[in-house]
Amino acid sequence: MKNGELWTDNSGASIQAHGGCVIKYGKTWYWYGENKGVDNLPGKNQVPFVGISCYSSPNLRDWQFEGNVLEANKTDSGSPIHTSRVCERPKVIYNPKNKNFALWIHLDNEDYTFARAGVAVSGSPTGPFEFLAVHHANRTDCRDMTVFQDTDGRAYLVHSGDWNKTLYISQLNDDFTGFTGLFTKVLVDQEREAPALLHHNDLYYLVSSGCTGWKPNSMLYAVNTQLLCGARWKLIDNPCSGPGYRQTFGAQSACIFCAGGQPYLLLDHWDPKNLRQSGYSILPIHINGDYMEILWRDCFEGI
């Protein structure tokens, strides 16, 4: 798979899994994302909401389309997942206590003033997911997001808030479908979005993008020894290295996942004028001490 391009599934169709995440369940990998497989709305950098797609793979290279695990509501214009709404950044996490999967998603209206988090659940990684609730996460707006499970099993929603001024790390309840009320602010007033989180040895690494709309910018990463100590997150530098590193290779962070002990970063190469043609990259993350480096590679070969 050539990085920076739109990849295809086993049938030859374009993979529509934008802004998403990759998880492993059993021996199978699952890739969830925004299905943007329709034309842009006239004159806009948006598409109607189609659904949240799912692809499966034994090797992170050969992908089988499993369908839309959460379908857009086509009849009720008041639904938060109606085709007229914005539904972005889907992230899925497995709950071992309930033996089910929770899907978190950024919900919005066309002018991005709604800014809530939605959650759905399913007993199967390939869905269908049942939409449960809309959350005003800890009484703040909720935009770009990821989910993260710590070594003690606790799960967190990491999301942009305060009109993209600040990142929040919000602890989820035992069902992974709501909040405990415990949260911290991270990188206050630094205007970061597109968060992705990694725990390696004794440090947490948080990568994020600047808020420049669809235009790529420099990725930055921050480190901390304590996830919920917001004031101790230390912003370091741009971890990218290679052609186009100052604009994150023309891409934006989507999620971090690990395969065989090796962490990888999934990125989106957005084409705002034709979102269905947006490409992807998967790049290895290298950690030396507390220093993170993400090297450009032309291709991703899977595992």
RASUL-V972074 format. One record per pair of residues at least 6 apart in sequence whose C-alpha atoms are under 6 Angstrom apart, sorted by the first residue. I is the first residue (numbers start at 0). GAP is how many residues later the second one is. If there is no record, write none. Layout:
i: {I | I}
gap: {GAP | GAP}
//
This chain:
i: {0 | 0 | 1 | 1 | 2 | 2 | 2 | 3 | 3 | 3 | 4 | 4 | 5 | 6 | 6 | 7 | 7 | 8 | 8 | 8 | 9 | 9 | 15 | 15 | 16 | 16 | 16 | 16 | 17 | 17 | 18 | 18 | 18 | 19 | 19 | 19 | 19 | 19 | 20 | 20 | 20 | 20 | 21 | 21 | 22 | 22 | 27 | 27 | 28 | 28 | 29 | 29 | 30 | 30 | 31 | 31 | 32 | 32 | 32 | 33 | 34 | 34 | 34 | 34 | 35 | 36 | 39 | 39 | 40 | 44 | 44 | 47 | 47 | 48 | 49 | 50 | 50 | 50 | 50 | 51 | 51 | 51 | 52 | 52 | 52 | 53 | 53 | 54 | 54 | 54 | 54 | 55 | 55 | 56 | 58 | 58 | 59 | 60 | 68 | 68 | 68 | 69 | 71 | 71 | 71 | 72 | 72 | 73 | 73 | 84 | 85 | 85 | 85 | 86 | 86 | 87 | 87 | 88 | 88 | 89 | 89 | 90 | 90 | 90 | 91 | 91 | 92 | 92 | 93 | 93 | 94 | 99 | 99 | 100 | 100 | 101 | 101 | 102 | 102 | 103 | 103 | 104 | 104 | 105 | 105 | 106 | 106 | 106 | 107 | 107 | 114 | 114 | 114 | 115 | 115 | 115 | 115 | 116 | 116 | 116 | 117 | 117 | 118 | 118 | 119 | 119 | 119 | 119 | 120 | 120 | 121 | 140 | 141 | 141 | 142 | 143 | 143 | 143 | 143 | 144 | 144 | 145 | 145 | 146 | 146 | 147 | 147 | 148 | 154 | 155 | 155 | 155 | 156 | 156 | 157 | 157 | 158 | 158 | 159 | 159 | 159 | 160 | 163 | 164 | 164 | 164 | 165 | 165 | 165 | 165 | 166 | 166 | 167 | 167 | 167 | 168 | 168 | 169 | 170 | 170 | 170 | 170 | 171 | 171 | 171 | 172 | 172 | 183 | 183 | 184 | 185 | 190 | 191 | 191 | 191 | 191 | 192 | 192 | 193 | 193 | 193 | 194 | 194 | 195 | 195 | 195 | 195 | 196 | 196 | 197 | 197 | 202 | 202 | 203 | 203 | 204 | 204 | 205 | 205 | 206 | 206 | 207 | 207 | 208 | 215 | 215 | 215 | 216 | 217 | 217 | 217 | 218 | 218 | 219 | 219 | 220 | 220 | 221 | 221 | 221 | 222 | 222 | 223 | 238 | 238 | 238 | 239 | 239 | 239 | 240 | 241 | 250 | 250 | 250 | 251 | 251 | 252 | 253 | 253 | 254 | 254 | 255 | 255 | 256 | 256 | 257 | 262 | 263 | 263 | 263 | 264 | 264 | 265 | 265 | 266 | 266 | 267 | 267 | 268 | 268 | 268 | 269 | 270 | 284 | 285 | 285}
gap: {298 | 299 | 296 | 297 | 278 | 295 | 296 | 275 | 276 | 277 | 274 | 275 | 273 | 7 | 8 | 6 | 7 | 6 | 54 | 55 | 53 | 54 | 19 | 20 | 15 | 16 | 17 | 18 | 15 | 16 | 14 | 70 | 235 | 12 | 13 | 69 | 70 | 234 | 10 | 11 | 70 | 234 | 8 | 9 | 6 | 7 | 29 | 30 | 27 | 28 | 25 | 26 | 23 | 24 | 21 | 22 | 19 | 20 | 57 | 18 | 15 | 16 | 17 | 18 | 240 | 239 | 6 | 7 | 6 | 227 | 228 | 35 | 36 | 34 | 22 | 17 | 19 | 20 | 21 | 16 | 17 | 18 | 14 | 15 | 16 | 12 | 13 | 8 | 9 | 10 | 11 | 7 | 8 | 6 | 243 | 244 | 242 | 241 | 58 | 59 | 60 | 59 | 9 | 10 | 11 | 8 | 9 | 8 | 9 | 24 | 21 | 22 | 23 | 19 | 20 | 17 | 18 | 16 | 17 | 14 | 15 | 12 | 13 | 55 | 10 | 11 | 8 | 9 | 6 | 7 | 6 | 22 | 23 | 20 | 21 | 18 | 19 | 16 | 17 | 14 | 15 | 12 | 13 | 11 | 37 | 8 | 9 | 10 | 6 | 7 | 26 | 27 | 28 | 19 | 20 | 25 | 26 | 17 | 18 | 25 | 15 | 16 | 13 | 14 | 9 | 10 | 11 | 12 | 8 | 9 | 7 | 20 | 18 | 19 | 17 | 15 | 16 | 49 | 50 | 13 | 14 | 11 | 12 | 9 | 10 | 7 | 8 | 6 | 17 | 14 | 15 | 16 | 12 | 13 | 10 | 11 | 8 | 9 | 6 | 7 | 33 | 6 | 27 | 24 | 25 | 26 | 21 | 22 | 23 | 25 | 18 | 19 | 16 | 17 | 18 | 14 | 15 | 13 | 8 | 9 | 11 | 12 | 6 | 7 | 8 | 6 | 7 | 44 | 46 | 45 | 44 | 20 | 16 | 17 | 18 | 19 | 15 | 16 | 14 | 15 | 59 | 12 | 13 | 10 | 11 | 59 | 60 | 8 | 9 | 6 | 7 | 21 | 22 | 19 | 20 | 17 | 18 | 15 | 16 | 13 | 14 | 11 | 12 | 10 | 31 | 34 | 35 | 30 | 28 | 29 | 30 | 19 | 29 | 17 | 18 | 15 | 16 | 12 | 13 | 14 | 10 | 11 | 9 | 53 | 54 | 55 | 53 | 54 | 55 | 54 | 54 | 16 | 17 | 18 | 15 | 16 | 14 | 12 | 13 | 10 | 11 | 8 | 9 | 6 | 7 | 6 | 22 | 19 | 20 | 21 | 17 | 18 | 15 | 16 | 13 | 14 | 11 | 12 | 9 | 10 | 11 | 8 | 7 | 9 | 6 | 7}
//
